[in-house]
């Protein structure tokens, strides 16, 4: 029994190291999403922070600020979903689909 517990602890430590490495890799990745047919592009990092907002000139209409705000929000939300999906995929790989729990 003590040998099994020792192996389990080693596996848990290895998994923790792998998760930390994967998290660091994710943090430097960027996820870009477009809205309005590409008129608005928002890029977020794996840390889920907005890194860049790019606007096409034709979408900047002083008489329709509300549409621009909606496009920025749509692109930002999609980029954040992409970052979240990548994070969930890493967690799923690490836990083997156990939802973050351990099999004991």
N, CA and C atoms as a LAMMPS dump frame, in Angstrom:
ITEM: TIMESTEP
0
ITEM: NUMBER OF ATOMS
312
ITEM: BOX BOUNDS ff ff ff
-5.0000000000000000e+02 5.0000000000000000e+02
-5.0000000000000000e+02 5.0000000000000000e+02
-5.0000000000000000e+02 5.0000000000000000e+02
ITEM: ATOMS id mol type element x y z
1 1 1 N 0.82 -1.204 0
2 1 2 C 0 0 0
3 1 3 C 0.863 1.268 0
4 2 1 N 1.933 1.366 0.818
5 2 2 C 2.747 2.579 0.793
6 2 3 C 3.352 2.847 -0.594
7 3 1 N 3.697 1.797 -1.343
8 3 2 C 4.244 1.976 -2.684
9 3 3 C 3.227 2.592 -3.627
10 4 1 N 1.984 2.157 -3.503
11 4 2 C 0.925 2.72 -4.336
12 4 3 C 0.702 4.198 -4.038
13 5 1 N 0.736 4.561 -2.772
14 5 2 C 0.552 5.955 -2.378
15 5 3 C 1.708 6.802 -2.901
16 6 1 N 2.913 6.244 -2.846
17 6 2 C 4.093 6.953 -3.342
18 6 3 C 3.967 7.189 -4.85
19 7 1 N 3.549 6.16 -5.582
20 7 2 C 3.347 6.304 -7.033
21 7 3 C 2.263 7.332 -7.337
22 8 1 N 1.211 7.311 -6.547
23 8 2 C 0.12 8.256 -6.738
24 8 3 C 0.599 9.692 -6.51
25 9 1 N 1.423 9.878 -5.501
26 9 2 C 1.96 11.212 -5.22
27 9 3 C 2.88 11.672 -6.359
28 10 1 N 3.681 10.762 -6.889
29 10 2 C 4.561 11.111 -8.012
30 10 3 C 3.735 11.491 -9.236
31 11 1 N 2.666 10.751 -9.491
32 11 2 C 1.791 11.063 -10.619
33 11 3 C 1.141 12.433 -10.441
34 12 1 N 0.708 12.716 -9.227
35 12 2 C 0.068 14.007 -8.948
36 12 3 C 1.068 15.145 -9.143
37 13 1 N 2.309 14.958 -8.71
38 13 2 C 3.333 15.988 -8.881
39 13 3 C 3.659 16.188 -10.363
40 14 1 N 3.735 15.087 -11.103
41 14 2 C 4.009 15.177 -12.541
42 14 3 C 2.868 15.912 -13.245
43 15 1 N 1.646 15.586 -12.872
44 15 2 C 0.481 16.237 -13.461
45 15 3 C 0.49 17.733 -13.141
46 16 1 N 0.853 18.084 -11.924
47 16 2 C 0.898 19.49 -11.536
48 16 3 C 1.943 20.241 -12.367
49 17 1 N 3.126 19.647 -12.567
50 17 2 C 4.167 20.276 -13.39
51 17 3 C 3.674 20.466 -14.821
52 18 1 N 3.02 19.435 -15.368
53 18 2 C 2.502 19.524 -16.731
54 18 3 C 1.435 20.611 -16.842
55 19 1 N 0.583 20.715 -15.844
56 19 2 C -0.448 21.744 -15.858
57 19 3 C 0.167 23.135 -15.796
58 20 1 N 1.198 23.305 -14.982
59 20 2 C 1.867 24.601 -14.878
60 20 3 C 2.522 24.976 -16.203
61 21 1 N 3.164 24.003 -16.854
62 21 2 C 3.795 24.255 -18.15
63 21 3 C 2.738 24.603 -19.201
64 22 1 N 1.65 23.863 -19.209
65 22 2 C 0.574 24.124 -20.166
66 22 3 C -0.038 25.495 -19.925
67 23 1 N -0.202 25.878 -18.667
68 23 2 C -0.774 27.182 -18.336
69 23 3 C 0.14 28.299 -18.827
70 24 1 N 1.461 28.128 -18.654
71 24 2 C 2.412 29.135 -19.131
72 24 3 C 2.345 29.262 -20.65
73 25 1 N 2.239 28.129 -21.346
74 25 2 C 2.113 28.15 -22.806
75 25 3 C 0.834 28.864 -23.224
76 26 1 N -0.241 28.599 -22.535
77 26 2 C -1.529 29.216 -22.852
78 26 3 C -1.477 30.728 -22.646
79 27 1 N -0.807 31.174 -21.596
80 27 2 C -0.766 32.593 -21.274
81 27 3 C -0.114 33.423 -22.369
82 28 1 N 0.808 32.856 -23.14
83 28 2 C 1.484 33.621 -24.193
84 28 3 C 0.774 33.514 -25.539
85 29 1 N -0.211 32.645 -25.638
86 29 2 C -0.974 32.528 -26.884
87 29 3 C -1.936 33.702 -27.013
88 30 1 N -2.263 34.009 -28.271
89 30 2 C -3.25 35.043 -28.538
90 30 3 C -4.386 34.45 -29.371
91 31 1 N -5.586 34.952 -29.132
92 31 2 C -6.779 34.492 -29.819
93 31 3 C -7.47 35.707 -30.418
94 32 1 N -7.665 35.691 -31.731
95 32 2 C -8.275 36.819 -32.422
96 32 3 C -9.62 36.399 -32.989
97 33 1 N -10.583 37.295 -32.858
98 33 2 C -11.917 37.06 -33.416
99 33 3 C -12.383 38.334 -34.106
100 34 1 N -13.162 38.135 -35.166
101 34 2 C -13.657 39.26 -35.951
102 34 3 C -15.175 39.329 -35.863
103 35 1 N -15.694 40.538 -36.081
104 35 2 C -17.139 40.757 -36.142
105 35 3 C -17.405 41.754 -37.258
106 36 1 N -18.654 41.783 -37.709
107 36 2 C -19.024 42.715 -38.759
108 36 3 C -18.311 42.441 -40.067
109 37 1 N -18.158 41.155 -40.39
110 37 2 C -17.495 40.793 -41.642
111 37 3 C -16.019 41.16 -41.663
112 38 1 N -15.403 41.239 -40.492
113 38 2 C -13.983 41.562 -40.404
114 38 3 C -13.709 43.034 -40.139
115 39 1 N -14.758 43.828 -39.975
116 39 2 C -14.589 45.26 -39.732
117 39 3 C -13.99 45.535 -38.358
118 40 1 N -14.228 44.625 -37.42
119 40 2 C -13.696 44.751 -36.063
120 40 3 C -12.974 43.455 -35.731
121 41 1 N -11.751 43.587 -35.213
122 41 2 C -10.994 42.415 -34.769
123 41 3 C -10.46 42.691 -33.367
124 42 1 N -10.7 41.737 -32.475
125 42 2 C -10.224 41.849 -31.101
126 42 3 C -9.333 40.652 -30.823
127 43 1 N -8.168 40.933 -30.238
128 43 2 C -7.219 39.886 -29.87
129 43 3 C -7.085 39.863 -28.353
130 44 1 N -7.219 38.668 -27.778
131 44 2 C -7.034 38.495 -26.339
132 44 3 C -5.902 37.506 -26.104
133 45 1 N -5.337 37.565 -24.917
134 45 2 C -4.28 36.633 -24.539
135 45 3 C -4.893 35.451 -23.801
136 46 1 N -4.081 34.435 -23.587
137 46 2 C -4.515 33.291 -22.796
138 46 3 C -4.792 33.663 -21.352
139 47 1 N -4.345 34.848 -20.943
140 47 2 C -4.657 35.354 -19.598
141 47 3 C -6.034 36.01 -19.575
142 48 1 N -6.694 35.984 -20.755
143 48 2 C -8.025 36.565 -20.929
144 48 3 C -8.003 38.075 -20.738
145 49 1 N -6.965 38.699 -21.311
146 49 2 C -6.852 40.149 -21.323
147 49 3 C -6.862 40.616 -22.773
148 50 1 N -7.526 41.721 -23.041
149 50 2 C -7.549 42.252 -24.4
150 50 3 C -6.162 42.803 -24.728
151 51 1 N -5.606 42.318 -25.828
152 51 2 C -4.274 42.736 -26.25
153 51 3 C -4.333 43.761 -27.377
154 52 1 N -5.386 43.666 -28.208
155 52 2 C -5.453 44.543 -29.369
156 52 3 C -6.888 44.656 -29.86
157 53 1 N -7.241 45.856 -30.323
158 53 2 C -8.51 46.1 -30.988
159 53 3 C -8.179 46.775 -32.313
160 54 1 N -8.668 46.198 -33.397
161 54 2 C -8.391 46.726 -34.731
162 54 3 C -9.726 47.047 -35.404
163 55 1 N -9.857 48.284 -35.902
164 55 2 C -11.087 48.729 -36.532
165 55 3 C -10.818 49.135 -37.974
166 56 1 N -11.702 48.738 -38.879
167 56 2 C -11.637 49.218 -40.252
168 56 3 C -12.245 50.614 -40.288
169 57 1 N -11.728 51.455 -41.154
170 57 2 C -12.219 52.837 -41.24
171 57 3 C -13.708 52.916 -41.514
172 58 1 N -14.213 52.006 -42.363
173 58 2 C -15.621 52.097 -42.746
174 58 3 C -16.589 51.807 -41.606
175 59 1 N -16.111 51.189 -40.539
176 59 2 C -17.001 50.877 -39.424
177 59 3 C -17.092 52.047 -38.431
178 60 1 N -16.219 53.017 -38.564
179 60 2 C -16.215 54.166 -37.649
180 60 3 C -17.178 55.224 -38.19
181 61 1 N -18.395 55.156 -37.708
182 61 2 C -19.442 56.084 -38.118
183 61 3 C -19.881 56.859 -36.877
184 62 1 N -19.541 58.157 -36.814
185 62 2 C -19.905 58.935 -35.625
186 62 3 C -21.408 58.966 -35.348
187 63 1 N -22.211 58.689 -36.364
188 63 2 C -23.657 58.693 -36.17
189 63 3 C -24.189 57.342 -35.695
190 64 1 N -23.321 56.346 -35.617
191 64 2 C -23.767 55.012 -35.185
192 64 3 C -22.728 54.37 -34.26
193 65 1 N -22.436 55.033 -33.188
194 65 2 C -21.475 54.537 -32.2
195 65 3 C -21.964 53.216 -31.595
196 66 1 N -23.266 53.092 -31.426
197 66 2 C -23.838 51.893 -30.803
198 66 3 C -23.499 50.621 -31.591
199 67 1 N -23.53 50.702 -32.925
200 67 2 C -23.193 49.533 -33.732
201 67 3 C -21.726 49.151 -33.526
202 68 1 N -20.851 50.13 -33.483
203 68 2 C -19.432 49.868 -33.272
204 68 3 C -19.206 49.222 -31.909
205 69 1 N -19.886 49.732 -30.905
206 69 2 C -19.772 49.147 -29.564
207 69 3 C -20.221 47.688 -29.574
208 70 1 N -21.314 47.404 -30.261
209 70 2 C -21.823 46.026 -30.348
210 70 3 C -20.831 45.112 -31.065
211 71 1 N -20.221 45.607 -32.143
212 71 2 C -19.253 44.795 -32.881
213 71 3 C -18.013 44.502 -32.035
214 72 1 N -17.543 45.511 -31.306
215 72 2 C -16.373 45.308 -30.441
216 72 3 C -16.711 44.285 -29.362
217 73 1 N -17.877 44.423 -28.768
218 73 2 C -18.285 43.479 -27.728
219 73 3 C -18.4 42.062 -28.289
220 74 1 N -18.981 41.911 -29.476
221 74 2 C -19.144 40.585 -30.078
222 74 3 C -17.785 39.948 -30.366
223 75 1 N -16.867 40.729 -30.936
224 75 2 C -15.548 40.187 -31.244
225 75 3 C -14.782 39.846 -29.967
226 76 1 N -14.873 40.707 -28.957
227 76 2 C -14.176 40.45 -27.691
228 76 3 C -14.71 39.192 -27.018
229 77 1 N -16.026 39.047 -26.997
230 77 2 C -16.613 37.864 -26.369
231 77 3 C -16.218 36.586 -27.096
232 78 1 N -16.173 36.616 -28.419
233 78 2 C -15.783 35.431 -29.187
234 78 3 C -14.318 35.083 -28.934
235 79 1 N -13.455 36.089 -28.908
236 79 2 C -12.036 35.838 -28.636
237 79 3 C -11.846 35.265 -27.23
238 80 1 N -12.593 35.788 -26.269
239 80 2 C -12.512 35.256 -24.902
240 80 3 C -13.016 33.816 -24.842
241 81 1 N -14.07 33.499 -25.607
242 81 2 C -14.557 32.113 -25.661
243 81 3 C -13.48 31.187 -26.233
244 82 1 N -12.764 31.679 -27.239
245 82 2 C -11.699 30.873 -27.835
246 82 3 C -10.605 30.59 -26.809
247 83 1 N -10.242 31.602 -26.031
248 83 2 C -9.228 31.418 -24.992
249 83 3 C -9.723 30.45 -23.921
250 84 1 N -10.975 30.568 -23.544
251 84 2 C -11.558 29.674 -22.541
252 84 3 C -11.616 28.241 -23.052
253 85 1 N -11.978 28.061 -24.317
254 85 2 C -12.018 26.721 -24.902
255 85 3 C -10.634 26.086 -24.915
256 86 1 N -9.609 26.875 -25.23
257 86 2 C -8.239 26.353 -25.232
258 86 3 C -7.821 25.952 -23.822
259 87 1 N -8.211 26.742 -22.843
260 87 2 C -7.899 26.421 -21.447
261 87 3 C -8.616 25.145 -21.015
262 88 1 N -9.883 25.019 -21.38
263 88 2 C -10.652 23.819 -21.022
264 88 3 C -10.078 22.581 -21.706
265 89 1 N -9.608 22.744 -22.933
266 89 2 C -9.012 21.618 -23.657
267 89 3 C -7.752 21.121 -22.946
268 90 1 N -6.95 22.056 -22.463
269 90 2 C -5.743 21.678 -21.721
270 90 3 C -6.123 20.933 -20.453
271 91 1 N -7.11 21.451 -19.726
272 91 2 C -7.537 20.792 -18.492
273 91 3 C -8.078 19.395 -18.78
274 92 1 N -8.821 19.264 -19.86
275 92 2 C -9.39 17.969 -20.223
276 92 3 C -8.285 16.961 -20.542
277 93 1 N -7.257 17.407 -21.256
278 93 2 C -6.129 16.524 -21.565
279 93 3 C -5.416 16.096 -20.289
280 94 1 N -5.252 17.047 -19.366
281 94 2 C -4.506 16.751 -18.146
282 94 3 C -5.264 15.814 -17.212
283 95 1 N -6.586 15.961 -17.173
284 95 2 C -7.367 15.176 -16.214
285 95 3 C -8.01 13.955 -16.859
286 96 1 N -7.827 13.796 -18.141
287 96 2 C -8.425 12.648 -18.815
288 96 3 C -9.938 12.692 -18.805
289 97 1 N -10.491 13.905 -18.802
290 97 2 C -11.939 14.048 -18.839
291 97 3 C -12.616 13.838 -17.492
292 98 1 N -11.851 13.887 -16.415
293 98 2 C -12.426 13.667 -15.086
294 98 3 C -13.001 14.939 -14.482
295 99 1 N -12.949 16.03 -15.214
296 99 2 C -13.494 17.27 -14.689
297 99 3 C -12.621 17.885 -13.62
298 100 1 N -11.331 17.609 -13.643
299 100 2 C -10.405 18.216 -12.691
300 100 3 C -10.213 17.408 -11.421
301 101 1 N -10.961 16.344 -11.239
302 101 2 C -10.831 15.554 -10.02
303 101 3 C -9.816 14.429 -10.17
304 102 1 N -9.536 13.792 -9.078
305 102 2 C -8.633 12.646 -9.092
306 102 3 C -9.451 11.36 -8.979
307 103 1 N -8.93 10.28 -9.537
308 103 2 C -9.715 9.028 -9.58
309 103 3 C -9.688 8.225 -8.295
310 104 1 N -9.721 8.882 -7.156
311 104 2 C -9.758 8.128 -5.886
312 104 3 C -10.682 8.773 -4.902
